[in-house]
């Protein structure tokens, strides 16, 4: 274990999570079509909310559990997953430390059990290894199997920095503008299987990218 692997988790656990929280809280955020999703949250109903991996800093901030909410996050077993889990724990997420592939049997079983136990889930459907903005089946199958609505989320930031990574990870500049666009809650029929389900997956991927463009237009 190198110095970074020793020091960074400790820093994030003690003070770093507060810095990230304040950083995100400084943003001026515009919301589009958030009413139905907010209604789900007010009624404490379960959901699966999906946002792209590259915009997950703001995505995790926006969907952190409110009072009396129980929201889980699937975090990979990678080194980056260790750093992320430290912050999310402080933000009151319940963590699922799953496999490195979100569509894998292990991860799906853990997520299904979590939703069945009464929690919602926030998820990055193109993570943890990409390709960027290509939606995997995990979120769709989870919502379908547990009979909870899937909510798609597009996020845009006016002033930001990109980290050199496969997802072009976005860090917003403090006090800058951001925008978030939501789909209506989507219930997925159990009858959809095989190729029809693949068609729906492609439609959801296109919708997430369209929501991201909508968010960009609001900046």
Secondary structure, 3 states (H helix, E strand, C coil): CCHHHHHHHHHHHHHHHHHHHHHHHCCEEEEECCHHHHHHHHCCCCEEEECCHHHHHHHHHHCCCCCCCCEEEEECCCHHHHHHHHHHHHCCCEEEECCCCCCCHHHHHHHHHHHHCCCEEEECCCCCCCCCCCCCCHHHHHHHHHCCEEEEEEEEECCEEECCCCCCCEEECCCCEEEEEECCCECCCCCCCHHHHHHHHHHHHHHHHHHHHHHHHCC
